[in-house]
């Protein structure tokens, strides 16, 4: 199952990126970025992540 989480706030140790999208395929994150810059194909579920955060050490 492929899931798109839209409008999420991405946090790394240095800054916050607002309005990002994340594509999850099964149990792995396969793409992260602004929605116009990531590959969005064959999405089974779309989640509005407004007001939520995703923390990452590797952005």
N, CA, C and O atoms as a CHARMM CRD file, in Angstrom:
* protein
*
  236
    1    1 UNK  N      0.84800  -1.18300   0.00000 PROA 1      0.00000
    2    1 UNK  CA     0.00000   0.00000   0.00000 PROA 1      0.00000
    3    1 UNK  C      0.88900   1.23900   0.00000 PROA 1      0.00000
    4    1 UNK  O      1.81800   1.34500   0.80000 PROA 1      0.00000
    5    2 UNK  N      0.59900   2.16700  -0.89500 PROA 2      0.00000
    6    2 UNK  CA     1.37000   3.39800  -1.01700 PROA 2      0.00000
    7    2 UNK  C      0.55200   4.55300  -0.45800 PROA 2      0.00000
    8    2 UNK  O     -0.60000   4.75600  -0.84200 PROA 2      0.00000
    9    3 UNK  N      1.16200   5.31200   0.45800 PROA 3      0.00000
   10    3 UNK  CA     0.47100   6.39700   1.14800 PROA 3      0.00000
   11    3 UNK  C      1.18800   7.71600   0.90900 PROA 3      0.00000
   12    3 UNK  O      2.41600   7.78600   0.95700 PROA 3      0.00000
   13    4 UNK  N      0.41100   8.75600   0.65200 PROA 4      0.00000
   14    4 UNK  CA     0.93000  10.11600   0.53900 PROA 4      0.00000
   15    4 UNK  C      0.45900  10.89200   1.75400 PROA 4      0.00000
   16    4 UNK  O     -0.73800  10.96300   2.02900 PROA 4      0.00000
   17    5 UNK  N      1.40900  11.47700   2.48300 PROA 5      0.00000
   18    5 UNK  CA     1.07800  12.35300   3.60700 PROA 5      0.00000
   19    5 UNK  C      1.42600  13.76700   3.15400 PROA 5      0.00000
   20    5 UNK  O      2.59400  14.09700   2.95200 PROA 5      0.00000
   21    6 UNK  N      0.40500  14.58800   2.99900 PROA 6      0.00000
   22    6 UNK  CA     0.57100  15.95600   2.49000 PROA 6      0.00000
   23    6 UNK  C      0.65700  16.96600   3.62200 PROA 6      0.00000
   24    6 UNK  O      0.14100  16.75000   4.71900 PROA 6      0.00000
   25    7 UNK  N      1.33000  18.08100   3.32300 PROA 7      0.00000
   26    7 UNK  CA     1.31400  19.24600   4.19900 PROA 7      0.00000
   27    7 UNK  C      1.86000  18.95100   5.59300 PROA 7      0.00000
   28    7 UNK  O      1.29200  19.38700   6.59400 PROA 7      0.00000
   29    8 UNK  N      2.95700  18.21500   5.65200 PROA 8      0.00000
   30    8 UNK  CA     3.59100  17.86000   6.92200 PROA 8      0.00000
   31    8 UNK  C      4.73300  18.84300   7.18700 PROA 8      0.00000
   32    8 UNK  O      5.30700  19.39100   6.24600 PROA 8      0.00000
   33    9 UNK  N      5.05600  19.06400   8.42800 PROA 9      0.00000
   34    9 UNK  CA     6.19800  19.90500   8.80400 PROA 9      0.00000
   35    9 UNK  C      7.35900  18.97600   9.13900 PROA 9      0.00000
   36    9 UNK  O      7.26300  18.14700  10.04400 PROA 9      0.00000
   37   10 UNK  N      8.44000  19.12300   8.41100 PROA 10     0.00000
   38   10 UNK  CA     9.61000  18.25300   8.55700 PROA 10     0.00000
   39   10 UNK  C     10.65600  18.96200   9.40400 PROA 10     0.00000
   40   10 UNK  O     11.02600  20.10100   9.11800 PROA 10     0.00000
   41   11 UNK  N     11.12900  18.29300  10.43600 PROA 11     0.00000
   42   11 UNK  CA    12.10600  18.88400  11.35500 PROA 11     0.00000
   43   11 UNK  C     13.38700  18.07900  11.31600 PROA 11     0.00000
   44   11 UNK  O     13.35400  16.85200  11.40800 PROA 11     0.00000
   45   12 UNK  N     14.52100  18.76000  11.17800 PROA 12     0.00000
   46   12 UNK  CA    15.82000  18.11700  11.38400 PROA 12     0.00000
   47   12 UNK  C     16.54000  18.89900  12.47700 PROA 12     0.00000
   48   12 UNK  O     15.98400  19.87900  12.97300 PROA 12     0.00000
   49   13 UNK  N     17.74100  18.51600  12.87100 PROA 13     0.00000
   50   13 UNK  CA    18.39600  19.22300  13.98400 PROA 13     0.00000
   51   13 UNK  C     18.68200  20.70000  13.72900 PROA 13     0.00000
   52   13 UNK  O     19.01000  21.43600  14.66000 PROA 13     0.00000
   53   14 UNK  N     18.56300  21.14100  12.48000 PROA 14     0.00000
   54   14 UNK  CA    18.97600  22.49900  12.14600 PROA 14     0.00000
   55   14 UNK  C     17.85100  23.43400  11.72500 PROA 14     0.00000
   56   14 UNK  O     17.97200  24.65000  11.87300 PROA 14     0.00000
   57   15 UNK  N     16.74800  22.87900  11.19700 PROA 15     0.00000
   58   15 UNK  CA    15.68200  23.75200  10.71200 PROA 15     0.00000
   59   15 UNK  C     14.35600  23.00800  10.57900 PROA 15     0.00000
   60   15 UNK  O     14.29000  21.79300  10.76500 PROA 15     0.00000
   61   16 UNK  N     13.30200  23.75600  10.25400 PROA 16     0.00000
   62   16 UNK  CA    11.97000  23.19800  10.03500 PROA 16     0.00000
   63   16 UNK  C     11.55600  23.52800   8.60400 PROA 16     0.00000
   64   16 UNK  O     11.68100  24.67000   8.16200 PROA 16     0.00000
   65   17 UNK  N     11.06400  22.52300   7.88600 PROA 17     0.00000
   66   17 UNK  CA    10.56400  22.69100   6.52200 PROA 17     0.00000
   67   17 UNK  C      9.05000  22.57700   6.56900 PROA 17     0.00000
   68   17 UNK  O      8.52300  21.54100   6.97400 PROA 17     0.00000
   69   18 UNK  N      8.35000  23.61200   6.16700 PROA 18     0.00000
   70   18 UNK  CA     6.89200  23.62700   6.23300 PROA 18     0.00000
   71   18 UNK  C      6.27000  23.18200   4.92100 PROA 18     0.00000
   72   18 UNK  O      6.79300  23.48000   3.84800 PROA 18     0.00000
   73   19 UNK  N      5.16000  22.47100   5.00400 PROA 19     0.00000
   74   19 UNK  CA     4.38500  22.11800   3.83200 PROA 19     0.00000
   75   19 UNK  C      4.98500  21.03200   2.96000 PROA 19     0.00000
   76   19 UNK  O      4.76800  21.04000   1.74900 PROA 19     0.00000
   77   20 UNK  N      5.71600  20.11700   3.52100 PROA 20     0.00000
   78   20 UNK  CA     6.32300  19.03100   2.75300 PROA 20     0.00000
   79   20 UNK  C      5.35400  17.87000   2.60400 PROA 20     0.00000
   80   20 UNK  O      4.34500  17.78500   3.30400 PROA 20     0.00000
   81   21 UNK  N      5.68300  16.97400   1.67300 PROA 21     0.00000
   82   21 UNK  CA     4.91300  15.75200   1.46800 PROA 21     0.00000
   83   21 UNK  C      5.84000  14.55300   1.60300 PROA 21     0.00000
   84   21 UNK  O      7.03100  14.63000   1.30200 PROA 21     0.00000
   85   22 UNK  N      5.27300  13.45100   2.06100 PROA 22     0.00000
   86   22 UNK  CA     6.02800  12.22000   2.28300 PROA 22     0.00000
   87   22 UNK  C      5.27000  11.08300   1.61000 PROA 22     0.00000
   88   22 UNK  O      4.05600  10.95700   1.77400 PROA 22     0.00000
   89   23 UNK  N      5.99000  10.25100   0.85000 PROA 23     0.00000
   90   23 UNK  CA     5.39700   9.06200   0.24700 PROA 23     0.00000
   91   23 UNK  C      5.95000   7.84000   0.98600 PROA 23     0.00000
   92   23 UNK  O      7.16200   7.65800   1.09500 PROA 23     0.00000
   93   24 UNK  N      5.03400   7.01000   1.48900 PROA 24     0.00000
   94   24 UNK  CA     5.39700   5.79600   2.21600 PROA 24     0.00000
   95   24 UNK  C      4.87900   4.60600   1.41500 PROA 24     0.00000
   96   24 UNK  O      3.69700   4.54800   1.07600 PROA 24     0.00000
   97   25 UNK  N      5.76600   3.65500   1.11300 PROA 25     0.00000
   98   25 UNK  CA     5.38600   2.44100   0.39600 PROA 25     0.00000
   99   25 UNK  C      5.59200   1.27100   1.34500 PROA 25     0.00000
  100   25 UNK  O      6.71700   0.95200   1.72900 PROA 25     0.00000
  101   26 UNK  N      4.48000   0.63800   1.71600 PROA 26     0.00000
  102   26 UNK  CA     4.47700  -0.40600   2.74500 PROA 26     0.00000
  103   26 UNK  C      4.98300   0.20200   4.04800 PROA 26     0.00000
  104   26 UNK  O      4.25700   0.97900   4.66900 PROA 26     0.00000
  105   27 UNK  N      6.19200  -0.11700   4.48600 PROA 27     0.00000
  106   27 UNK  CA     6.70200   0.40800   5.75500 PROA 27     0.00000
  107   27 UNK  C      7.95700   1.26400   5.57700 PROA 27     0.00000
  108   27 UNK  O      8.69400   1.48700   6.53700 PROA 27     0.00000
  109   28 UNK  N      8.20400   1.74900   4.34500 PROA 28     0.00000
  110   28 UNK  CA     9.40200   2.54200   4.07900 PROA 28     0.00000
  111   28 UNK  C      9.04700   3.89100   3.47400 PROA 28     0.00000
  112   28 UNK  O      8.16000   3.98800   2.62600 PROA 28     0.00000
  113   29 UNK  N      9.74900   4.93200   3.91800 PROA 29     0.00000
  114   29 UNK  CA     9.62000   6.24900   3.30900 PROA 29     0.00000
  115   29 UNK  C     10.39800   6.19100   2.00500 PROA 29     0.00000
  116   29 UNK  O     11.59600   5.90900   2.00800 PROA 29     0.00000
  117   30 UNK  N      9.71700   6.45800   0.87800 PROA 30     0.00000
  118   30 UNK  CA    10.36800   6.36000  -0.42300 PROA 30     0.00000
  119   30 UNK  C     10.62700   7.71500  -1.07500 PROA 30     0.00000
  120   30 UNK  O     11.41800   7.80300  -2.01400 PROA 30     0.00000
  121   31 UNK  N      9.97300   8.77500  -0.59000 PROA 31     0.00000
  122   31 UNK  CA    10.21600  10.10600  -1.14300 PROA 31     0.00000
  123   31 UNK  C      9.75400  11.17000  -0.15500 PROA 31     0.00000
  124   31 UNK  O      8.74300  11.00400   0.52800 PROA 31     0.00000
  125   32 UNK  N     10.50800  12.26200  -0.09000 PROA 32     0.00000
  126   32 UNK  CA    10.19300  13.39000   0.78000 PROA 32     0.00000
  127   32 UNK  C     10.51800  14.65800   0.01600 PROA 32     0.00000
  128   32 UNK  O     11.56800  14.74000  -0.62200 PROA 32     0.00000
  129   33 UNK  N      9.64600  15.63900   0.06600 PROA 33     0.00000
  130   33 UNK  CA     9.93400  16.91600  -0.57800 PROA 33     0.00000
  131   33 UNK  C      8.67900  17.73200  -0.78500 PROA 33     0.00000
  132   33 UNK  O      7.59500  17.36500  -0.33000 PROA 33     0.00000
  133   34 UNK  N      8.84000  18.84100  -1.47500 PROA 34     0.00000
  134   34 UNK  CA     7.68900  19.64700  -1.85200 PROA 34     0.00000
  135   34 UNK  C      6.89400  18.84000  -2.87000 PROA 34     0.00000
  136   34 UNK  O      7.48400  18.15300  -3.70300 PROA 34     0.00000
  137   35 UNK  N      5.59100  18.91000  -2.81900 PROA 35     0.00000
  138   35 UNK  CA     4.75300  18.02100  -3.62300 PROA 35     0.00000
  139   35 UNK  C      5.02500  18.11600  -5.12100 PROA 35     0.00000
  140   35 UNK  O      4.91300  17.10500  -5.81400 PROA 35     0.00000
  141   36 UNK  N      5.36800  19.25400  -5.63400 PROA 36     0.00000
  142   36 UNK  CA     5.67800  19.37800  -7.05700 PROA 36     0.00000
  143   36 UNK  C      7.00100  18.74300  -7.45100 PROA 36     0.00000
  144   36 UNK  O      7.27300  18.56700  -8.63800 PROA 36     0.00000
  145   37 UNK  N      7.82600  18.39800  -6.47100 PROA 37     0.00000
  146   37 UNK  CA     9.16000  17.86800  -6.74600 PROA 37     0.00000
  147   37 UNK  C      9.32000  16.38300  -6.43400 PROA 37     0.00000
  148   37 UNK  O     10.41400  15.84400  -6.59900 PROA 37     0.00000
  149   38 UNK  N      8.27500  15.71500  -5.99300 PROA 38     0.00000
  150   38 UNK  CA     8.38100  14.29400  -5.68200 PROA 38     0.00000
  151   38 UNK  C      7.49000  13.48600  -6.62000 PROA 38     0.00000
  152   38 UNK  O      6.55700  14.01000  -7.22900 PROA 38     0.00000
  153   39 UNK  N      7.80300  12.20900  -6.71800 PROA 39     0.00000
  154   39 UNK  CA     7.05600  11.31200  -7.60400 PROA 39     0.00000
  155   39 UNK  C      5.81200  10.80200  -6.88300 PROA 39     0.00000
  156   39 UNK  O      5.90300  10.09000  -5.88300 PROA 39     0.00000
  157   40 UNK  N      4.64700  11.18000  -7.41100 PROA 40     0.00000
  158   40 UNK  CA     3.37300  10.76300  -6.81500 PROA 40     0.00000
  159   40 UNK  C      2.63100   9.92100  -7.85200 PROA 40     0.00000
  160   40 UNK  O      1.96500  10.45000  -8.74300 PROA 40     0.00000
  161   41 UNK  N      2.75900   8.60600  -7.71900 PROA 41     0.00000
  162   41 UNK  CA     2.10900   7.68100  -8.65000 PROA 41     0.00000
  163   41 UNK  C      1.49900   6.52900  -7.87200 PROA 41     0.00000
  164   41 UNK  O      2.05500   6.07800  -6.87100 PROA 41     0.00000
  165   42 UNK  N      0.37000   6.06600  -8.33200 PROA 42     0.00000
  166   42 UNK  CA    -0.27800   4.87600  -7.76000 PROA 42     0.00000
  167   42 UNK  C     -0.48300   4.97600  -6.25000 PROA 42     0.00000
  168   42 UNK  O     -0.19200   4.02900  -5.52000 PROA 42     0.00000
  169   43 UNK  N     -0.97600   6.10600  -5.78600 PROA 43     0.00000
  170   43 UNK  CA    -1.21700   6.32800  -4.36300 PROA 43     0.00000
  171   43 UNK  C     -2.53300   5.66600  -3.96300 PROA 43     0.00000
  172   43 UNK  O     -3.55900   5.85700  -4.61500 PROA 43     0.00000
  173   44 UNK  N     -2.49200   4.88300  -2.88200 PROA 44     0.00000
  174   44 UNK  CA    -3.68600   4.19900  -2.38200 PROA 44     0.00000
  175   44 UNK  C     -4.42100   5.00200  -1.31100 PROA 44     0.00000
  176   44 UNK  O     -5.63900   4.88800  -1.16800 PROA 44     0.00000
  177   45 UNK  N     -3.68000   5.80900  -0.56300 PROA 45     0.00000
  178   45 UNK  CA    -4.25800   6.55200   0.55200 PROA 45     0.00000
  179   45 UNK  C     -3.57900   7.90700   0.64700 PROA 45     0.00000
  180   45 UNK  O     -2.35600   8.00100   0.54900 PROA 45     0.00000
  181   46 UNK  N     -4.37700   8.96500   0.84100 PROA 46     0.00000
  182   46 UNK  CA    -3.84700  10.31700   1.03200 PROA 46     0.00000
  183   46 UNK  C     -4.25000  10.78000   2.42500 PROA 46     0.00000
  184   46 UNK  O     -5.41800  10.70300   2.80500 PROA 46     0.00000
  185   47 UNK  N     -3.26600  11.26300   3.18100 PROA 47     0.00000
  186   47 UNK  CA    -3.49500  11.74800   4.54100 PROA 47     0.00000
  187   47 UNK  C     -3.10500  13.22000   4.59200 PROA 47     0.00000
  188   47 UNK  O     -2.03500  13.59700   4.11200 PROA 47     0.00000
  189   48 UNK  N     -3.96300  14.05000   5.16900 PROA 48     0.00000
  190   48 UNK  CA    -3.64000  15.45300   5.38300 PROA 48     0.00000
  191   48 UNK  C     -2.87000  15.55900   6.69000 PROA 48     0.00000
  192   48 UNK  O     -3.42400  15.31400   7.76100 PROA 48     0.00000
  193   49 UNK  N     -1.59800  15.92100   6.60600 PROA 49     0.00000
  194   49 UNK  CA    -0.74400  15.99800   7.78500 PROA 49     0.00000
  195   49 UNK  C     -0.68300  17.37700   8.41400 PROA 49     0.00000
  196   49 UNK  O      0.19500  17.64000   9.23600 PROA 49     0.00000
  197   50 UNK  N     -1.59900  18.26200   8.04300 PROA 50     0.00000
  198   50 UNK  CA    -1.56300  19.64200   8.54400 PROA 50     0.00000
  199   50 UNK  C     -1.48300  19.67000  10.06500 PROA 50     0.00000
  200   50 UNK  O     -2.27000  19.02700  10.75900 PROA 50     0.00000
  201   51 UNK  N     -0.51800  20.42900  10.56400 PROA 51     0.00000
  202   51 UNK  CA    -0.34200  20.57100  12.00300 PROA 51     0.00000
  203   51 UNK  C      0.50000  19.48000  12.63000 PROA 51     0.00000
  204   51 UNK  O      0.74900  19.51500  13.83500 PROA 51     0.00000
  205   52 UNK  N      0.95000  18.50200  11.83900 PROA 52     0.00000
  206   52 UNK  CA     1.76600  17.40500  12.35400 PROA 52     0.00000
  207   52 UNK  C      3.21200  17.56000  11.91400 PROA 52     0.00000
  208   52 UNK  O      3.51500  18.30000  10.97800 PROA 52     0.00000
  209   53 UNK  N      4.09600  16.85300  12.59900 PROA 53     0.00000
  210   53 UNK  CA     5.53000  16.96900  12.36300 PROA 53     0.00000
  211   53 UNK  C      6.15300  15.60700  12.11500 PROA 53     0.00000
  212   53 UNK  O      5.71200  14.59600  12.66100 PROA 53     0.00000
  213   54 UNK  N      7.18900  15.59800  11.27800 PROA 54     0.00000
  214   54 UNK  CA     8.00300  14.41100  11.04100 PROA 54     0.00000
  215   54 UNK  C      9.44200  14.80400  11.34700 PROA 54     0.00000
  216   54 UNK  O      9.96200  15.75300  10.76200 PROA 54     0.00000
  217   55 UNK  N     10.08100  14.09200  12.24800 PROA 55     0.00000
  218   55 UNK  CA    11.46100  14.40300  12.62900 PROA 55     0.00000
  219   55 UNK  C     12.41900  13.53300  11.85800 PROA 55     0.00000
  220   55 UNK  O     12.17400  12.34000  11.67600 PROA 55     0.00000
  221   56 UNK  N     13.51400  14.12200  11.40000 PROA 56     0.00000
  222   56 UNK  CA    14.53200  13.40100  10.63700 PROA 56     0.00000
  223   56 UNK  C     15.91500  13.92200  10.99300 PROA 56     0.00000
  224   56 UNK  O     16.10400  15.11300  11.24100 PROA 56     0.00000
  225   57 UNK  N     16.86900  13.01600  11.01400 PROA 57     0.00000
  226   57 UNK  CA    18.26700  13.40600  11.23800 PROA 57     0.00000
  227   57 UNK  C     19.00000  13.56600   9.92600 PROA 57     0.00000
  228   57 UNK  O     20.14000  14.03200   9.92900 PROA 57     0.00000
  229   58 UNK  N     18.39200  13.19600   8.78200 PROA 58     0.00000
  230   58 UNK  CA    19.11200  13.11500   7.53700 PROA 58     0.00000
  231   58 UNK  C     18.65100  14.07800   6.46300 PROA 58     0.00000
  232   58 UNK  O     18.90400  13.81300   5.28800 PROA 58     0.00000
  233   59 UNK  N     18.00100  15.16500   6.78300 PROA 59     0.00000
  234   59 UNK  CA    17.53000  16.10900   5.76400 PROA 59     0.00000
  235   59 UNK  C     18.54400  17.19700   5.53900 PROA 59     0.00000
  236   59 UNK  O     18.32400  18.08600   4.71600 PROA 59     0.00000
